[in-house]
Amino acid sequence: MTIKSYRANGPARWILIFAAAVLLFGCAYNQPLPSEPYHWVYKADGSGGKAAESWAPAFVAYDHAEAYNHIGRPTVRQTGDHDQEVFVDPHEPVVYFLKRTFTTDKAIYTNLIYRVHFPKVPFSLIPFNLTAGKNVGILVVVTLDADNRPVLITSVGTCGCYKAMVPTEFLPKDAFPENWKAEPLDIYGEHLPPLLHFKGIPAPQIVVYLRPQVHRVMDLEVRDVRDLSADPFRIIPMPIEAMDRLEQLPVDHGTTSFYYDEGFLKGHVKGSVKPWESLFMSLISFDLFVGTDKAYADTAETDNPFYTSLKPWRREDSNMWDFARFLHYWGWRL
């Protein structure tokens, strides 16, 4: 492109610059945390069984006065003779659980996968909430080695966005990415620790701190579980249920899925289309429904890979369902 033609496209250039600024601001801007006398902690209530409870994270939710900051239960209500609305009930928290194993060239690992949902990310112009929409969620994956020690903690939005992978002291050094640096992880403006320590903590509890409104993971920590029973924390117990329950939400005398099971939106969460992300990011991702929350399931069944890279040609390489391939793509050498 010549200088002359570049200048002739001046308006288009400024539109692109504006769009890039909006995206950066929408992804990375963080509001200050509100002043609160104590912090609400969503914690598994002990009903999920040993396998599910063993490393179930606790979630600290700030600005709890706002219902959209509550962890809730995906629910269905009848809105007409044949119409249904899927929403997240903020008054009944639940965490969904799935256990899977995967094999690499080095070893066999177990993933404990925890999924929570929130009613919405509210619309806001200043700050601009790029991810505004309903029925949003977070996945936290605890990867265990053969000795059932947590070696890697992965957090990601249930849209596949804002992926963060934090190793623990149990992960061998030769399993780290080659360019790994012992520095805080910058995830679009959030800063997570480069390493999690479990040794010396009598009853270690993984704690996930949530950014209000946008429900992003703003910090990860390992604390003694007894710390959460003292100030400034207040515990909200929540049951653990099997993740396949999301495909059988009760309604009237039957059930319906949390996800669309056919059409263009197959494999996506019902009611979770993100209009701003579709507007600004669909072109670069080649995905009209980029940012829409989705099922964490076999792509052969959903036709909807849980991809974590916006590069269209890396959709399968970055698909979290194939965890060994996903790790390899992001440079981990487990």
N, C-alpha and C positions, 0 to 999 in steps of 0.2 A: 504494500500500500504506500503510495507516495504521500509526501507531506501535504500536497495540495488536497488530495482526496481525504486525508485524515482530518484536515481542518474543515472540509466541507461537511463532514459528519459530526461537527461540534455538538449539536443538540443530543445526538445519540450517545456521544461520549459522556456528556454530563448526566444523562439518564443512567448510564452504566455505573458511573461513579457514585451517584446517589443511591442506586440499588445496593452496591457493595457496602456503602456506609451504613445503610439500614440493616443489612444482614449482620455486619460486624457488631453494631450497636445492639441489635436484637439478640444475638447469641451470647455476648460477653458482658453486657452491662448488669451490675448487681446493685440492688437497693440495699441500704443499711438495714440490719436486723432490728425489729421493734424491741423496745424495752419491755420486758415481761418479768413478773415476780418469780416465775418458775417455767420450766420447759416440759412439754408433754412428750412422753416416750412411748411409742407403740412397741409392745414386746409380746412375743409368743406366750400363750397362757398355759402351756404344758400339756395341751390336749392332742398334739400332733404326732406323738410317738417318738421314740428315741432317734430314729434316722433323720426325721424332719427337724427335731428340736435341737440336735447336737450343736449345730453352728448357725442357727437361725439368727439373722441380724436384728438388732433393735433399731428403730427409726425415730430420730428426734425431729419433731415438726414444730417450726417456729410460727409465730403469728396465728396461734390456734383459735383465736376468736373468729377467724374467717373460716367458714365451712369448707371452702375449696382447698384449704390446707390440711384437711382431715384425710387419713387413709380410710377408704370405705369399702363397701361390698357392691360389686356389679349386680344390678337388679333390673327387672323388667316390669313395666306396667302397661296395661291395656289403655290405648288412647282413642279407640274407636271400635267398630264392629270387627275389623280385621287388622287394625293397626296396633303396633307395639312400639314402645320407647325403651331403649336400653340406657340406663344411667347408673351412676355410682352413688350409693346411699352413704352420706358422710357420717351417719349415726351408728353404723355397724361395721367396724373394721375387720378385715380378714387378710391373711397372707396365703398365697397359693404356692404349692410346693411340687417340684418334680426332681427325681433323682435319675441321673444318667451316667453311664461310664463311657470312656473313650480311650483309645489306644494310640500311642505314638511309637516312633522307632525305639524309644528308650524304656517306656513303662506303660502301665495301665493306671488311669486316674478316674476319680469319681467326682462328678459335679452335683452339688446341692444347689438347686435353682429356686430362688424365692421371688415372687411377683406380687406387687401391690399396686393399687390404683387410687386415683383421686378424682373428685367430681369434674374438675376443669383447671385449665390455666386461663385466668380471666383476661379479657381484652384490655390492653393498655397501650396508649399511644406514646406517653412519656412516663416511664421508660417504655420502649416498644417491646411488647411481648410477641416475638416472632412465632412462638409455639402455641399461641392462644387456641384453645379448642377443648373439647369435652372428652371425658373417659380416658384420661392420660395415665401413664403408669411408669414403673421402674422395675427392672430386673437386677437382682444381685446374685451373682454366681460364685459360690465358694468351691474352689477346686482342691480336692484332697489327694494326697499321695497314698502309696500302698500302706503306710502306717497310720492312715486317717488323720494326718496333720494338714491343716490348711496351708497351701503353698502359693495360692494366687486368689485375689479377690477382684472380680470383674463387675463393674456396674455400668448400666446402660439404660437409656429410656426405652420403653417398649415400642418406640418407633425405630429403634436402631441407632439413635443419635446420642451424642455426648458419651461415647464409650471411654471408660477409664479402667486400666488394668494395674493393680497395685500388688506387687509381690510381698511375700512374708519372709521372715528370717529362715524358714524351713526350705525355701527354694534354693537348690544348688546354684552356685554362681555361673556354672556353664549353661544354665537354662535361661539366663537373662538374655535380652537382645544384645547384639554385639555393640551397639552404640548407646547402651543404657548409661545414664548418669544419675548419681545419687543426689538428685535435686527434686524439689517439689514439682509435681506434675501439673502443668498448666492446661486445663481442659476448658477452653473458651472462657477464660476469666476466673474459673474456680481453681483452687490450688489444693491438690491432694498430696498426702505424704508419699515419699518415694519407696518406703518400706514399712511394713507393719510388724510389730514385735509382740510375741505371745509369751515368751519365756519370762518367768518370775511373776506372772500374774496368776494367782491361785485359781480363779474361776473366770477365764477370759470370755469376754462378750464383745462381738463385733458390733460397733455402733456406727450407724449411717446418719449423717446430719443433712437435712433437706433445706434447700433454699425456698423460702415462702413464695407463693404465687406460681413460680415456674417449676417447682418440684425437682430441681436438679440436685445431684449429690454435690454438696459443697465441702464435705470433709468425711474422712473415714478414721476410725480410731478403735483401738482395742483397750477395753477397761475391765476392771473387775466387776462382775455382774452386780455385786452388792452396792457399788457406787450409785447405781440407778435407783436405788430405794431411798436415797438421801437427797437433800436439797442440792442443786436447784431443780431436781427432776421429779416428775409425777408420772407414774406408769399407767398406761391404758392397755389392758390385756386384749389380745386378739387371737382367735383360733387359727390353726394351720389346716388348710384343706388341700386335697389333691388338685393339681392344676387342671386336670380334665373336667373338673366341676364347672369350669368356665364354658364348657360346651353344653352344659345341661342346666341352664338357669331356669328355675321354676316360674311358670306363668300359667294362670288359670288351672287347667287340669293336665297340663303337659309341661314341656320344657322348650327352650330355645337357646341357641348358641350366642355367646358374647361376640362372635365373629360372623361376618358375612360368609356364606357357604357357596355362593355362586356369583357370577357376573364380574364386572371390572374390579369390584372391591373385595373379591374373594380373599379370605385370610386376614382381612383388616378388622379392627375393632369397630363395631357398629357405632355410628354417631361421632366418630373421632377424626373426621377429615379436618385438616388444619388449613384454612383458607389462605393465610398469609404465607405459610411455607410453600403451598402449592403455587401461589402467585410468583414468589421470588426465587424458588429453588427447583421447580419442576424442570425448567429448561436445562440447567446444568447437570441434573441428575438423570434426565430422560425418564422421569417418573412423575406422572401427574399427581399421584397421591403421596409424594415424599412427605415425611413427617407424620403421616397417619399411623397410629398405633396398630400393632399387628400381633398375630399369634406367634408364639415361640413353639414351632412344630415342624414336622417333616415337610420340606418344600414340595416333595412329590405329592403330598396330599393337599397342601394349601395353594400351590402355584405362586407362592409369595415368599421369597427368601428373606430371612432376617438379616439383611445386609447392614454393614457398619461402615462402609466406604461409599462416598458419593460418586465414585468413578463407576460408570455403568459397566465397563468391561471387567470390574473387580467384584461384581455382585455375588458370584458364587464363592470366590476366594475369601471374602469377608463375611460370609454367612455364618452366624454364631451357632446354628444348629449342628453343622459339621465342625465341632470344636477343635479338633486336631488341625484341620485345614485353616481354620480361623486363626489359631495361634501361630501357625507357620507364616501366614500372610502378614501378621503384625510383628513378626520378628522374634517371637518367643520360641525357645528351644527345649521345651519340656520333653 
